[in-house]
């Protein structure tokens, strides 16, 4: 699929207005009681953090994780 990048807009950090982000992970632990394996499970959730201030924009946090008030 071809995309016209002229129509794309840059996203900015909500905190410092930087436009450069790096890939990072939020690490979630699923307790054994609700894990499909019956054991505690560690699950990485990929997102993006500002390279200037490490802030993670709200729109970069998946809905499942956003409900748990992440401090960024």
N, C-alpha and C positions, 0 to 999 in steps of 0.2 A: 504494500500500500504506500503510495506516495503522499507525503504531507508537505504542505506549504508552510515552511518555518517562518515566513514573513508574518503570518497570522498568530504565531506563538508569542506569549508574553513571558518575561522573566519573573520568577518568584523571588521574593525577598524574605530575609529573616524577620520575623515579627518583632524581635528584640533590638537588633542593631542595624537592620536594613542591608546587610551584606547579601550578595546574590550568588555566593559560592557555598556549596554544601558537599559534605562527604558522606559516604555510605557508612552506616553503623547498625548495631543490633540492640534491641531491647530484649532482655532475657526473661522469659516467663517460666514459672515452675507450676506444673499441674500436679495437684496432690494425688496420691495413690487411690483415694476413694472415688475420684472421677476420671482417672486415667484409664484409657482402653487396655493398658497392659497390667493394671493393678499395682503398678509401682510409680513412685514419684518420677515425673518426666520433666526434663528441661527442654524448652522450645524457644529457638531464636526467632525474633520478629524483625525483619529488616526494615530500616527507615533511613532518614537523612538528618544530619545535624549540621548546623552552621559551622564553618571552619574558623570563623572569627570569635564566636562566643559560646559555641557548643549547644546553643538553643535548638530544640526540635519544634518546628511549627506544628500547631494543632492539626492542620490538614495532612501532615505526614504520619500521624499516629493512627493506626487502624482502629475502627470503631470498637472492636473487642477490647483493646488495650486502653482506649481513651476514657472509658467509664471508670478506670481506676486511678484517676488524677495523678498523672506522671509529673514530677517536678522537673522542669527544664530551664 
